[in-house]
Amino acid sequence: MSSAPPLDPRAVEILACPVCGGELSVEATGLRCSAGHRFDRARQGHVTLLPPGHRPPSGDSAEMVADRVGFLAAGHYAGVTGALADAVADGPAPTSLLDLGGGTGHHLAGVLDLLPAAAGVVLDSSPYAARRAARAHPRAVAVVADTWARLPIADLAVDRVLVVFAPRNGPEIARVLGDDGRLVVVTPAEDHLGELVGPLGLLRVDPHKAARLAATLEPHLEPVTTAVHRERLRLDRAAVATLVGMGPHARHLARDDVRTSLDALPEPLDVTVSVRISTYRTVSTRST
């Protein structure tokens, strides 16, 4: 029998059946819609919401998730989480949140800690991440789904969508946001991790990334505000290794090569964290 915490009914209300789009309710083994489609809850606590025969794109590996857990648990990105929470809380207090591509649920958990009346869903394609996210916060439900397909989320169901270093599905985000809802996106600025790019061979941030972000969201969403969060971290080599291992760089760099490169660098290392926090709303023509 699973020892996973109970599913928060307010978070379940956000969800929709991936087969028929109907409302989901909690039953002994997982979730069920009124048409009889059932979705068992995994022993670790997450639920997979995919249509029959549909497979999501490959997500983060077990090693990447382990590195993410270690790095975030050490508090290195607490400033990013705080800046995200400030943006999410701006305006009328939201009560329903969707963390799209939310990985282990760490950032959503930090936001929920500051919003005691809110509940949320972490949606990610990686089952390894979802296992961690299932226990990230008592008011969060973890779901494995395809972020590029129709989301298993009800129409107009959420007050805020969070996207932190993850892909954005503009049409679907617009569909699930309530009329006064907001999308809050965190993306790396050009100087993010700049000290590590050359020595470790990291991918460079596209200087046109902000423009590309806007292009993927328009005409479904329009910009409201943009802020920059920048700070300097002092990290030992082990922390830098987990930082590299938890993100997209891990798909291009061998772990042994990263460790070899780190051995040639001083310790501790000064590393710049620089991100843009952009807020969007649905275009005003939606209701007409």
VOGULO-800379 format. One record per residue (C-alpha): residue number from 1; x, z, y negated. Coordinates in nm, 3 decimals, padded with zeros to 5 digits. Each point is the difference from the previous one (the first is absolute). Example, Ala and Ser with C-alpha at 12.3 -4.5 7.8 and 13.67 -1.06 7.14 Angstrom:
2
+-----+---------+---------+---------+
! seq !       u !       w !       v !
+-----+---------+---------+---------+
!   1 !  01.230 !  00.780 !  00.450 !
!   2 !  00.137 ! -00.066 ! -00.344 !
+-----+---------+---------+---------+
//
This chain:
288
+-----+---------+---------+---------+
! seq !       u !       w !       v !
+-----+---------+---------+---------+
!   1 !  00.000 !  00.000 !  00.000 !
!   2 !  00.126 ! -00.086 ! -00.348 !
!   3 !  00.109 !  00.279 ! -00.230 !
!   4 ! -00.039 ! -00.224 ! -00.305 !
!   5 ! -00.184 !  00.147 ! -00.299 !
!   6 ! -00.367 ! -00.095 ! -00.055 !
!   7 ! -00.080 ! -00.315 ! -00.195 !
!   8 ! -00.116 !  00.069 ! -00.355 !
!   9 ! -00.354 ! -00.144 ! -00.025 !
!  10 !  00.056 ! -00.104 ! -00.363 !
!  11 !  00.293 ! -00.216 !  00.108 !
!  12 ! -00.201 ! -00.145 !  00.287 !
!  13 ! -00.269 ! -00.107 ! -00.249 !
!  14 !  00.255 ! -00.236 ! -00.153 !
!  15 !  00.046 ! -00.187 !  00.328 !
!  16 ! -00.198 ! -00.291 !  00.143 !
!  17 ! -00.024 ! -00.145 !  00.351 !
!  18 !  00.253 ! -00.285 !  00.033 !
!  19 ! -00.242 ! -00.191 !  00.227 !
!  20 ! -00.331 !  00.011 ! -00.189 !
!  21 !  00.083 !  00.175 ! -00.326 !
!  22 ! -00.242 !  00.284 !  00.069 !
!  23 !  00.043 !  00.365 ! -00.089 !
!  24 !  00.208 !  00.213 !  00.233 !
!  25 ! -00.075 !  00.352 !  00.117 !
!  26 !  00.208 !  00.256 !  00.187 !
!  27 ! -00.063 !  00.061 !  00.369 !
!  28 !  00.188 !  00.197 !  00.263 !
!  29 !  00.262 ! -00.265 !  00.080 !
!  30 !  00.032 ! -00.176 ! -00.333 !
!  31 ! -00.224 ! -00.216 ! -00.217 !
!  32 ! -00.319 ! -00.196 !  00.068 !
!  33 ! -00.219 ! -00.231 ! -00.206 !
!  34 ! -00.379 ! -00.034 !  00.024 !
!  35 !  00.038 ! -00.327 !  00.195 !
!  36 !  00.188 !  00.187 !  00.272 !
!  37 !  00.356 ! -00.111 ! -00.067 !
!  38 !  00.231 !  00.286 !  00.092 !
!  39 !  00.359 !  00.071 ! -00.102 !
!  40 !  00.184 !  00.273 !  00.186 !
!  41 !  00.223 !  00.239 ! -00.186 !
!  42 !  00.358 !  00.008 !  00.126 !
!  43 !  00.146 !  00.322 !  00.133 !
!  44 !  00.220 !  00.021 ! -00.311 !
!  45 ! -00.309 ! -00.012 ! -00.223 !
!  46 ! -00.018 ! -00.351 ! -00.146 !
!  47 ! -00.265 ! -00.267 !  00.059 !
!  48 !  00.058 ! -00.372 !  00.051 !
!  49 ! -00.264 ! -00.214 ! -00.175 !
!  50 !  00.052 ! -00.359 !  00.105 !
!  51 ! -00.244 ! -00.266 !  00.122 !
!  52 !  00.029 ! -00.079 !  00.371 !
!  53 !  00.313 ! -00.205 !  00.076 !
!  54 !  00.143 !  00.039 ! -00.351 !
!  55 !  00.357 !  00.121 ! -00.033 !
!  56 !  00.141 !  00.117 ! -00.333 !
!  57 !  00.336 ! -00.128 ! -00.126 !
!  58 !  00.297 !  00.201 !  00.117 !
!  59 !  00.051 !  00.314 ! -00.204 !
!  60 !  00.280 !  00.251 ! -00.039 !
!  61 !  00.187 !  00.091 !  00.318 !
!  62 !  00.031 !  00.351 !  00.139 !
!  63 !  00.352 !  00.026 ! -00.144 !
!  64 ! -00.113 ! -00.111 ! -00.345 !
!  65 ! -00.284 !  00.251 !  00.003 !
!  66 !  00.233 !  00.281 !  00.109 !
!  67 !  00.233 ! -00.081 ! -00.290 !
!  68 ! -00.295 ! -00.009 ! -00.239 !
!  69 ! -00.121 !  00.340 !  00.117 !
!  70 !  00.345 !  00.153 ! -00.041 !
!  71 !  00.069 ! -00.146 ! -00.344 !
!  72 ! -00.340 !  00.081 ! -00.149 !
!  73 ! -00.015 !  00.348 !  00.152 !
!  74 !  00.326 !  00.081 ! -00.179 !
!  75 ! -00.182 ! -00.054 ! -00.330 !
!  76 !  00.214 ! -00.287 ! -00.126 !
!  77 ! -00.304 ! -00.203 ! -00.112 !
!  78 ! -00.198 !  00.295 ! -00.138 !
!  79 !  00.033 ! -00.152 ! -00.346 !
!  80 ! -00.154 ! -00.327 !  00.120 !
!  81 ! -00.289 !  00.187 !  00.163 !
!  82 ! -00.056 !  00.199 ! -00.318 !
!  83 ! -00.004 ! -00.311 ! -00.219 !
!  84 ! -00.242 ! -00.165 !  00.245 !
!  85 ! -00.228 !  00.305 ! -00.006 !
!  86 ! -00.006 ! -00.003 ! -00.381 !
!  87 ! -00.111 ! -00.363 !  00.000 !
!  88 ! -00.262 !  00.058 !  00.268 !
!  89 ! -00.145 !  00.302 ! -00.182 !
!  90 ! -00.026 ! -00.183 ! -00.333 !
!  91 ! -00.364 ! -00.025 ! -00.107 !
!  92 ! -00.300 !  00.146 !  00.186 !
!  93 !  00.121 !  00.197 !  00.301 !
!  94 ! -00.012 ! -00.224 !  00.311 !
!  95 ! -00.152 !  00.133 !  00.322 !
!  96 !  00.073 ! -00.288 !  00.240 !
!  97 !  00.347 ! -00.148 !  00.051 !
!  98 !  00.144 ! -00.281 !  00.213 !
!  99 !  00.376 ! -00.011 !  00.057 !
! 100 !  00.054 ! -00.362 !  00.102 !
! 101 !  00.314 ! -00.049 !  00.206 !
! 102 !  00.040 !  00.375 ! -00.040 !
! 103 !  00.243 !  00.057 !  00.287 !
! 104 !  00.032 !  00.367 !  00.087 !
! 105 ! -00.249 !  00.110 ! -00.266 !
! 106 !  00.259 !  00.201 ! -00.192 !
! 107 ! -00.090 ! -00.130 ! -00.345 !
! 108 ! -00.375 !  00.024 !  00.062 !
! 109 !  00.043 !  00.359 !  00.114 !
! 110 !  00.179 !  00.082 ! -00.324 !
! 111 ! -00.280 ! -00.156 ! -00.203 !
! 112 ! -00.271 !  00.181 !  00.199 !
! 113 !  00.176 !  00.331 ! -00.062 !
! 114 ! -00.071 ! -00.052 ! -00.371 !
! 115 ! -00.359 ! -00.121 !  00.054 !
! 116 ! -00.179 !  00.273 !  00.197 !
! 117 ! -00.335 ! -00.184 ! -00.009 !
! 118 !  00.139 ! -00.325 !  00.141 !
! 119 !  00.039 ! -00.142 !  00.350 !
! 120 !  00.181 ! -00.311 !  00.111 !
! 121 !  00.098 ! -00.257 !  00.259 !
! 122 !  00.353 ! -00.110 !  00.090 !
! 123 ! -00.008 ! -00.355 !  00.132 !
! 124 !  00.312 ! -00.151 !  00.159 !
! 125 !  00.087 ! -00.255 !  00.266 !
! 126 !  00.261 !  00.223 !  00.167 !
! 127 ! -00.130 !  00.236 !  00.270 !
! 128 !  00.321 !  00.201 ! -00.033 !
! 129 ! -00.080 !  00.064 ! -00.366 !
! 130 ! -00.366 !  00.071 !  00.072 !
! 131 !  00.095 !  00.273 !  00.248 !
! 132 !  00.179 !  00.181 ! -00.280 !
! 133 ! -00.269 ! -00.075 ! -00.258 !
! 134 ! -00.268 !  00.155 !  00.223 !
! 135 !  00.149 !  00.341 ! -00.078 !
! 136 !  00.112 ! -00.067 ! -00.357 !
! 137 ! -00.296 !  00.176 ! -00.161 !
! 138 ! -00.326 !  00.158 !  00.122 !
! 139 ! -00.202 ! -00.217 ! -00.239 !
! 140 !  00.161 ! -00.328 !  00.112 !
! 141 ! -00.092 ! -00.226 !  00.293 !
! 142 !  00.266 ! -00.233 !  00.147 !
! 143 ! -00.101 ! -00.350 !  00.108 !
! 144 !  00.192 ! -00.283 !  00.164 !
! 145 ! -00.128 ! -00.332 ! -00.136 !
! 146 !  00.110 ! -00.337 ! -00.132 !
! 147 !  00.050 !  00.024 ! -00.376 !
! 148 ! -00.012 ! -00.380 ! -00.033 !
! 149 ! -00.337 ! -00.039 !  00.172 !
! 150 ! -00.337 !  00.141 ! -00.102 !
! 151 !  00.058 !  00.372 ! -00.044 !
! 152 ! -00.210 !  00.242 !  00.208 !
! 153 ! -00.121 !  00.152 ! -00.327 !
! 154 ! -00.353 ! -00.009 ! -00.141 !
! 155 ! -00.082 ! -00.200 ! -00.312 !
! 156 !  00.052 !  00.189 ! -00.328 !
! 157 !  00.097 !  00.308 !  00.202 !
! 158 !  00.312 !  00.130 ! -00.177 !
! 159 !  00.087 !  00.127 ! -00.346 !
! 160 !  00.372 ! -00.071 !  00.034 !
! 161 !  00.213 ! -00.229 !  00.213 !
! 162 !  00.367 !  00.100 !  00.024 !
! 163 !  00.271 ! -00.248 !  00.095 !
! 164 !  00.354 !  00.141 !  00.011 !
! 165 !  00.274 ! -00.250 !  00.090 !
! 166 ! -00.251 ! -00.190 !  00.215 !
! 167 ! -00.177 ! -00.340 ! -00.001 !
! 168 ! -00.316 ! -00.053 ! -00.204 !
! 169 ! -00.315 ! -00.179 !  00.113 !
! 170 ! -00.167 ! -00.075 ! -00.334 !
! 171 ! -00.341 ! -00.127 !  00.116 !
! 172 ! -00.047 !  00.288 !  00.244 !
! 173 !  00.114 !  00.262 ! -00.248 !
! 174 ! -00.255 ! -00.132 ! -00.250 !
! 175 ! -00.272 !  00.011 !  00.266 !
! 176 !  00.053 !  00.364 !  00.097 !
! 177 !  00.052 !  00.141 ! -00.351 !
! 178 ! -00.299 !  00.157 ! -00.169 !
! 179 ! -00.114 ! -00.136 ! -00.334 !
! 180 !  00.210 !  00.254 ! -00.191 !
! 181 !  00.279 !  00.001 !  00.257 !
! 182 !  00.369 ! -00.059 ! -00.053 !
! 183 !  00.291 ! -00.142 !  00.196 !
! 184 !  00.332 !  00.181 ! -00.049 !
! 185 !  00.307 ! -00.193 !  00.117 !
! 186 !  00.357 !  00.130 !  00.023 !
! 187 !  00.269 ! -00.270 !  00.012 !
! 188 !  00.380 !  00.015 ! -00.036 !
! 189 !  00.145 ! -00.087 ! -00.341 !
! 190 !  00.309 ! -00.222 ! -00.026 !
! 191 !  00.245 !  00.292 ! -00.007 !
! 192 ! -00.159 !  00.188 !  00.292 !
! 193 !  00.279 !  00.118 !  00.235 !
! 194 !  00.233 ! -00.217 ! -00.205 !
! 195 !  00.313 !  00.198 !  00.095 !
! 196 ! -00.055 ! -00.084 !  00.367 !
! 197 ! -00.074 ! -00.371 ! -00.021 !
! 198 !  00.360 ! -00.127 ! -00.004 !
! 199 !  00.175 !  00.259 !  00.220 !
! 200 ! -00.266 ! -00.005 !  00.273 !
! 201 ! -00.125 ! -00.357 ! -00.030 !
! 202 ! -00.357 !  00.098 ! -00.088 !
! 203 ! -00.261 ! -00.252 ! -00.101 !
! 204 ! -00.017 ! -00.044 ! -00.376 !
! 205 ! -00.329 !  00.059 ! -00.180 !
! 206 ! -00.150 ! -00.328 ! -00.116 !
! 207 !  00.018 !  00.000 ! -00.383 !
! 208 ! -00.336 ! -00.180 ! -00.001 !
! 209 ! -00.166 !  00.257 !  00.225 !
! 210 ! -00.237 !  00.128 ! -00.270 !
! 211 ! -00.126 ! -00.352 ! -00.067 !
! 212 ! -00.042 ! -00.067 !  00.371 !
! 213 ! -00.196 !  00.323 !  00.038 !
! 214 ! -00.240 ! -00.102 ! -00.274 !
! 215 ! -00.043 ! -00.342 !  00.157 !
! 216 ! -00.098 !  00.147 !  00.337 !
! 217 ! -00.269 !  00.217 ! -00.159 !
! 218 ! -00.155 ! -00.238 ! -00.250 !
! 219 ! -00.276 ! -00.113 ! -00.040 !
! 220 ! -00.142 !  00.290 !  00.202 !
! 221 !  00.157 !  00.280 ! -00.206 !
! 222 !  00.130 !  00.038 ! -00.352 !
! 223 !  00.281 !  00.224 ! -00.132 !
! 224 ! -00.075 !  00.324 ! -00.183 !
! 225 !  00.330 !  00.186 ! -00.046 !
! 226 !  00.359 ! -00.007 !  00.120 !
! 227 !  00.250 !  00.287 ! -00.005 !
! 228 !  00.358 !  00.034 !  00.123 !
! 229 !  00.133 !  00.298 !  00.193 !
! 230 !  00.378 !  00.023 !  00.006 !
! 231 !  00.226 !  00.280 !  00.124 !
! 232 !  00.346 !  00.050 !  00.147 !
! 233 !  00.043 !  00.152 !  00.346 !
! 234 !  00.319 !  00.148 !  00.145 !
! 235 ! -00.004 ! -00.078 !  00.371 !
! 236 !  00.239 !  00.061 !  00.285 !
! 237 !  00.081 ! -00.284 !  00.237 !
! 238 ! -00.253 !  00.114 !  00.261 !
! 239 ! -00.280 ! -00.010 ! -00.256 !
! 240 !  00.102 ! -00.346 ! -00.116 !
! 241 !  00.001 ! -00.120 !  00.362 !
! 242 ! -00.359 !  00.120 !  00.047 !
! 243 ! -00.100 ! -00.155 ! -00.333 !
! 244 !  00.130 ! -00.338 !  00.114 !
! 245 ! -00.142 !  00.045 !  00.348 !
! 246 ! -00.355 !  00.071 ! -00.111 !
! 247 ! -00.057 ! -00.312 ! -00.206 !
! 248 !  00.012 ! -00.380 !  00.016 !
! 249 !  00.381 !  00.005 ! -00.006 !
! 250 ! -00.008 !  00.135 !  00.356 !
! 251 ! -00.137 ! -00.333 !  00.119 !
! 252 !  00.311 ! -00.180 ! -00.126 !
! 253 !  00.282 !  00.249 !  00.050 !
! 254 !  00.137 !  00.154 !  00.319 !
! 255 !  00.010 !  00.379 ! -00.009 !
! 256 !  00.363 !  00.012 !  00.111 !
! 257 !  00.098 ! -00.239 ! -00.278 !
! 258 ! -00.173 !  00.220 ! -00.258 !
! 259 !  00.182 !  00.309 !  00.127 !
! 260 !  00.336 ! -00.182 ! -00.008 !
! 261 ! -00.061 ! -00.109 ! -00.360 !
! 262 ! -00.103 !  00.353 ! -00.097 !
! 263 !  00.322 !  00.145 !  00.140 !
! 264 !  00.190 ! -00.190 ! -00.267 !
! 265 ! -00.208 !  00.148 ! -00.285 !
! 266 !  00.041 !  00.336 ! -00.175 !
! 267 ! -00.229 !  00.292 !  00.073 !
! 268 ! -00.238 !  00.090 ! -00.150 !
! 269 ! -00.128 ! -00.329 ! -00.139 !
! 270 ! -00.193 ! -00.045 ! -00.324 !
! 271 ! -00.300 ! -00.220 !  00.073 !
! 272 ! -00.251 ! -00.128 ! -00.253 !
! 273 ! -00.370 !  00.015 !  00.089 !
! 274 ! -00.187 ! -00.238 ! -00.229 !
! 275 ! -00.358 ! -00.106 !  00.062 !
! 276 ! -00.292 ! -00.152 ! -00.188 !
! 277 ! -00.341 !  00.164 !  00.035 !
! 278 ! -00.264 ! -00.259 ! -00.088 !
! 279 ! -00.374 !  00.065 ! -00.022 !
! 280 ! -00.265 ! -00.270 !  00.043 !
! 281 ! -00.377 ! -00.015 ! -00.009 !
! 282 ! -00.249 ! -00.249 !  00.135 !
! 283 ! -00.075 ! -00.282 ! -00.240 !
! 284 ! -00.297 !  00.062 ! -00.226 !
! 285 ! -00.185 ! -00.309 !  00.125 !
! 286 ! -00.058 !  00.143 !  00.349 !
! 287 ! -00.333 !  00.155 ! -00.085 !
! 288 ! -00.139 ! -00.308 ! -00.173 !
+-----+---------+---------+---------+
//
